[in-house]
């Protein structure tokens, strides 16, 4: 794994990403939660999804309109899998989320201040994109993994 990528996309980044998507979805299967960090860690994808005028209704639409955003998704998924798992574990330990029956659920949205300026620019971009990421994750997890060409 590229060490500089690992430090740039660390657990703190993962915590913000997963918590901000859970703010909208309230609950997510683990399989879908693991797709969040590879989505937001890609600068071009994050920049596209955070824009107010980007219209994203499904993963299929994203692939058709902006296929270049998902060409290396499997590689991002594989390299960020440990960070995603660690981020989820930390969120559980901090009692921000609970993990029951292979689903993550947000326990108390008020515990996390998503508008805190000290979170930084990347975190603000994630918060801006999180509602659209929630829309992308509405499809069946098996279909998402197939369309994003994630190899397990």
Phi and psi in degrees as GROMACS dihedral restraints (atoms count N, CA, C in turn):
[ dihedral_restraints ]
;  ai    aj    ak    al  type     phi  dphi    fc
    3     4     5     6     1   -68.7    20    10
    4     5     6     7     1   113.0    20    10
    6     7     8     9     1   -61.0    20    10
    7     8     9    10     1   -38.7    20    10
    9    10    11    12     1   -65.6    20    10
   10    11    12    13     1   -36.2    20    10
   12    13    14    15     1   -64.9    20    10
   13    14    15    16     1   -39.1    20    10
   15    16    17    18     1   -63.2    20    10
   16    17    18    19     1   -43.5    20    10
   18    19    20    21     1   -72.7    20    10
   19    20    21    22     1   -32.0    20    10
   21    22    23    24     1   -72.7    20    10
   22    23    24    25     1   -38.2    20    10
   24    25    26    27     1  -108.0    20    10
   25    26    27    28     1    71.1    20    10
   27    28    29    30     1   -94.9    20    10
   28    29    30    31     1  -174.0    20    10
   30    31    32    33     1   -63.8    20    10
   31    32    33    34     1   -34.4    20    10
   33    34    35    36     1   -62.0    20    10
   34    35    36    37     1   -42.4    20    10
   36    37    38    39     1   -62.4    20    10
   37    38    39    40     1   -43.6    20    10
   39    40    41    42     1   -63.7    20    10
   40    41    42    43     1   -39.2    20    10
   42    43    44    45     1   -61.2    20    10
   43    44    45    46     1   -47.2    20    10
   45    46    47    48     1   -62.1    20    10
   46    47    48    49     1   -43.9    20    10
   48    49    50    51     1   -63.1    20    10
   49    50    51    52     1   -50.5    20    10
   51    52    53    54     1   -67.6    20    10
   52    53    54    55     1   -44.5    20    10
   54    55    56    57     1   -63.7    20    10
   55    56    57    58     1   -38.8    20    10
   57    58    59    60     1   -70.4    20    10
   58    59    60    61     1   -33.7    20    10
   60    61    62    63     1   -71.1    20    10
   61    62    63    64     1   -40.5    20    10
   63    64    65    66     1   -64.1    20    10
   64    65    66    67     1   -24.6    20    10
   66    67    68    69     1   -58.1    20    10
   67    68    69    70     1   -36.3    20    10
   69    70    71    72     1   -89.9    20    10
   70    71    72    73     1   -41.1    20    10
   72    73    74    75     1   -87.2    20    10
   73    74    75    76     1   -21.4    20    10
   75    76    77    78     1    68.3    20    10
   76    77    78    79     1   -38.9    20    10
   78    79    80    81     1  -146.5    20    10
   79    80    81    82     1   147.4    20    10
   81    82    83    84     1  -147.6    20    10
   82    83    84    85     1   141.2    20    10
   84    85    86    87     1   -65.0    20    10
   85    86    87    88     1   148.7    20    10
   87    88    89    90     1   -53.7    20    10
   88    89    90    91     1   -40.4    20    10
   90    91    92    93     1   -57.7    20    10
   91    92    93    94     1   -36.0    20    10
   93    94    95    96     1   -80.1    20    10
   94    95    96    97     1   -36.8    20    10
   96    97    98    99     1   -60.0    20    10
   97    98    99   100     1   -32.8    20    10
   99   100   101   102     1   -70.2    20    10
  100   101   102   103     1   -12.3    20    10
  102   103   104   105     1   -88.8    20    10
  103   104   105   106     1   -11.4    20    10
  105   106   107   108     1   -68.3    20    10
  106   107   108   109     1   -53.7    20    10
  108   109   110   111     1   -61.5    20    10
  109   110   111   112     1   -44.0    20    10
  111   112   113   114     1   -62.7    20    10
  112   113   114   115     1   -24.4    20    10
  114   115   116   117     1   -74.2    20    10
  115   116   117   118     1   -49.9    20    10
  117   118   119   120     1   -81.8    20    10
  118   119   120   121     1   -18.2    20    10
  120   121   122   123     1   -74.6    20    10
  121   122   123   124     1   -15.2    20    10
  123   124   125   126     1   -88.9    20    10
  124   125   126   127     1   111.6    20    10
  126   127   128   129     1   -54.3    20    10
  127   128   129   130     1   -46.0    20    10
  129   130   131   132     1   -64.8    20    10
  130   131   132   133     1   -39.8    20    10
  132   133   134   135     1   -65.5    20    10
  133   134   135   136     1   -46.4    20    10
  135   136   137   138     1   -61.1    20    10
  136   137   138   139     1   -44.4    20    10
  138   139   140   141     1   -61.6    20    10
  139   140   141   142     1   -38.7    20    10
  141   142   143   144     1   -67.8    20    10
  142   143   144   145     1   -46.9    20    10
  144   145   146   147     1   -71.3    20    10
  145   146   147   148     1   -26.3    20    10
  147   148   149   150     1   -78.6    20    10
  148   149   150   151     1   -18.3    20    10
  150   151   152   153     1   -66.6    20    10
  151   152   153   154     1   136.6    20    10
  153   154   155   156     1   -64.4    20    10
  154   155   156   157     1   -30.7    20    10
  156   157   158   159     1   -91.7    20    10
  157   158   159   160     1     3.8    20    10
  159   160   161   162     1   -81.7    20    10
  160   161   162   163     1   123.8    20    10
  162   163   164   165     1  -103.5    20    10
  163   164   165   166     1   104.2    20    10
  165   166   167   168     1  -119.7    20    10
  166   167   168   169     1   116.8    20    10
  168   169   170   171     1  -110.6    20    10
  169   170   171   172     1   -19.3    20    10
  171   172   173   174     1  -165.3    20    10
  172   173   174   175     1   165.2    20    10
  174   175   176   177     1   -66.3    20    10
  175   176   177   178     1   -34.9    20    10
  177   178   179   180     1   -60.8    20    10
  178   179   180   181     1   -45.3    20    10
  180   181   182   183     1   -62.4    20    10
  181   182   183   184     1   -41.7    20    10
  183   184   185   186     1   -61.6    20    10
  184   185   186   187     1   -43.5    20    10
  186   187   188   189     1   -63.7    20    10
  187   188   189   190     1   -41.0    20    10
  189   190   191   192     1   -68.4    20    10
  190   191   192   193     1   -46.8    20    10
  192   193   194   195     1   -74.9    20    10
  193   194   195   196     1   -41.4    20    10
  195   196   197   198     1  -136.2    20    10
  196   197   198   199     1    56.9    20    10
  198   199   200   201     1   -56.1    20    10
  199   200   201   202     1   -29.4    20    10
  201   202   203   204     1   -63.0    20    10
  202   203   204   205     1   -19.9    20    10
  204   205   206   207     1   -75.2    20    10
  205   206   207   208     1   -16.4    20    10
  207   208   209   210     1  -120.5    20    10
  208   209   210   211     1     8.0    20    10
  210   211   212   213     1   -61.9    20    10
  211   212   213   214     1   -33.1    20    10
  213   214   215   216     1  -114.1    20    10
  214   215   216   217     1    29.3    20    10
  216   217   218   219     1   -61.3    20    10
  217   218   219   220     1   -41.5    20    10
  219   220   221   222     1   -59.5    20    10
  220   221   222   223     1   -42.8    20    10
  222   223   224   225     1   -63.9    20    10
  223   224   225   226     1   -40.2    20    10
  225   226   227   228     1   -64.9    20    10
  226   227   228   229     1   -43.0    20    10
  228   229   230   231     1   -58.7    20    10
  229   230   231   232     1   -49.4    20    10
  231   232   233   234     1   -62.9    20    10
  232   233   234   235     1   -44.7    20    10
  234   235   236   237     1   -72.9    20    10
  235   236   237   238     1   -26.6    20    10
  237   238   239   240     1  -100.7    20    10
  238   239   240   241     1     1.1    20    10
  240   241   242   243     1   -57.3    20    10
  241   242   243   244     1   -46.6    20    10
  243   244   245   246     1   -61.2    20    10
  244   245   246   247     1   -38.4    20    10
  246   247   248   249     1   -67.2    20    10
  247   248   249   250     1   -40.7    20    10
  249   250   251   252     1   -61.2    20    10
  250   251   252   253     1   -47.0    20    10
  252   253   254   255     1   -64.1    20    10
  253   254   255   256     1   -44.1    20    10
  255   256   257   258     1   -61.9    20    10
  256   257   258   259     1   -40.8    20    10
  258   259   260   261     1   -62.7    20    10
  259   260   261   262     1   -43.0    20    10
  261   262   263   264     1   -64.2    20    10
  262   263   264   265     1   -43.0    20    10
  264   265   266   267     1   -60.7    20    10
  265   266   267   268     1   -43.5    20    10
  267   268   269   270     1   -64.1    20    10
  268   269   270   271     1   -43.1    20    10
  270   271   272   273     1   -59.2    20    10
  271   272   273   274     1   -39.0    20    10
  273   274   275   276     1   -67.3    20    10
  274   275   276   277     1   -45.2    20    10
  276   277   278   279     1   -62.7    20    10
  277   278   279   280     1   -34.1    20    10
  279   280   281   282     1   -81.2    20    10
  280   281   282   283     1    -3.6    20    10
  282   283   284   285     1    65.8    20    10
  283   284   285   286     1    30.0    20    10
  285   286   287   288     1   -85.3    20    10
  286   287   288   289     1   -32.9    20    10
  288   289   290   291     1  -132.7    20    10
  289   290   291   292     1   160.5    20    10
  291   292   293   294     1  -121.6    20    10
  292   293   294   295     1   151.6    20    10
  294   295   296   297     1  -119.0    20    10
  295   296   297   298     1   108.8    20    10
  297   298   299   300     1  -137.5    20    10
  298   299   300   301     1   133.2    20    10
  300   301   302   303     1    50.9    20    10
  301   302   303   304     1    46.8    20    10
  303   304   305   306     1    63.2    20    10
  304   305   306   307     1    21.9    20    10
  306   307   308   309     1  -125.5    20    10
  307   308   309   310     1   141.5    20    10
  309   310   311   312     1   -97.4    20    10
  310   311   312   313     1   136.1    20    10
  312   313   314   315     1  -131.1    20    10
  313   314   315   316     1   136.8    20    10
  315   316   317   318     1   -73.3    20    10
  316   317   318   319     1   126.4    20    10
  318   319   320   321     1   -83.2    20    10
  319   320   321   322     1   -46.4    20    10
  321   322   323   324     1  -152.8    20    10
  322   323   324   325     1   104.8    20    10
  324   325   326   327     1   -59.2    20    10
  325   326   327   328     1   -30.2    20    10
  327   328   329   330     1   -70.5    20    10
  328   329   330   331     1   -13.9    20    10
  330   331   332   333     1   -71.4    20    10
  331   332   333   334     1   -16.8    20    10
  333   334   335   336     1  -122.9    20    10
  334   335   336   337     1   119.6    20    10
  336   337   338   339     1   -91.0    20    10
  337   338   339   340     1    99.0    20    10
  339   340   341   342     1   -74.0    20    10
  340   341   342   343     1   -11.4    20    10
  342   343   344   345     1  -105.4    20    10
  343   344   345   346     1    10.8    20    10
  345   346   347   348     1   -62.9    20    10
  346   347   348   349     1   117.7    20    10
  348   349   350   351     1   -59.7    20    10
  349   350   351   352     1   -30.4    20    10
  351   352   353   354     1   -71.7    20    10
  352   353   354   355     1    -7.5    20    10
  354   355   356   357     1   -64.6    20    10
  355   356   357   358     1   -30.5    20    10
  357   358   359   360     1    99.9    20    10
  358   359   360   361     1   172.5    20    10
  360   361   362   363     1   -65.2    20    10
  361   362   363   364     1   -42.8    20    10
  363   364   365   366     1   -63.7    20    10
  364   365   366   367     1   -41.3    20    10
  366   367   368   369     1   -65.1    20    10
  367   368   369   370     1   -40.7    20    10
  369   370   371   372     1   -62.3    20    10
  370   371   372   373     1   -39.0    20    10
  372   373   374   375     1   -63.5    20    10
  373   374   375   376     1   -40.3    20    10
  375   376   377   378     1   -63.0    20    10
  376   377   378   379     1   -45.7    20    10
  378   379   380   381     1   -60.1    20    10
  379   380   381   382     1   -40.4    20    10
  381   382   383   384     1   -65.8    20    10
  382   383   384   385     1   -33.9    20    10
  384   385   386   387     1   -87.9    20    10
  385   386   387   388     1   -13.7    20    10
  387   388   389   390     1   -62.5    20    10
  388   389   390   391     1   -33.9    20    10
  390   391   392   393     1   -66.6    20    10
  391   392   393   394     1   -35.6    20    10
  393   394   395   396     1   -73.7    20    10
  394   395   396   397     1   -33.9    20    10
  396   397   398   399     1   -64.5    20    10
  397   398   399   400     1   -39.1    20    10
  399   400   401   402     1   -58.6    20    10
  400   401   402   403     1   -42.0    20    10
  402   403   404   405     1   -62.9    20    10
  403   404   405   406     1   -43.5    20    10
  405   406   407   408     1   -61.3    20    10
  406   407   408   409     1   -31.3    20    10
  408   409   410   411     1   -88.3    20    10
  409   410   411   412     1     6.4    20    10
  411   412   413   414     1   -72.3    20    10
  412   413   414   415     1   -23.9    20    10
  414   415   416   417     1   -70.3    20    10
  415   416   417   418     1   162.0    20    10
  417   418   419   420     1   -55.1    20    10
  418   419   420   421     1   137.2    20    10
  420   421   422   423     1   -58.4    20    10
  421   422   423   424     1   -40.6    20    10
  423   424   425   426     1   -60.3    20    10
  424   425   426   427     1   -41.8    20    10
  426   427   428   429     1   -66.2    20    10
  427   428   429   430     1   -40.4    20    10
  429   430   431   432     1   -60.7    20    10
  430   431   432   433     1   -47.2    20    10
  432   433   434   435     1   -63.2    20    10
  433   434   435   436     1   -39.0    20    10
  435   436   437   438     1   -66.1    20    10
  436   437   438   439     1   -47.9    20    10
  438   439   440   441     1   -68.1    20    10
  439   440   441   442     1   -31.9    20    10
  441   442   443   444     1   -87.5    20    10
  442   443   444   445     1    -1.8    20    10
  444   445   446   447     1    58.2    20    10
  445   446   447   448     1    41.5    20    10
  447   448   449   450     1   -79.5    20    10
  448   449   450   451     1   127.5    20    10
  450   451   452   453     1  -102.7    20    10
  451   452   453   454     1   124.2    20    10
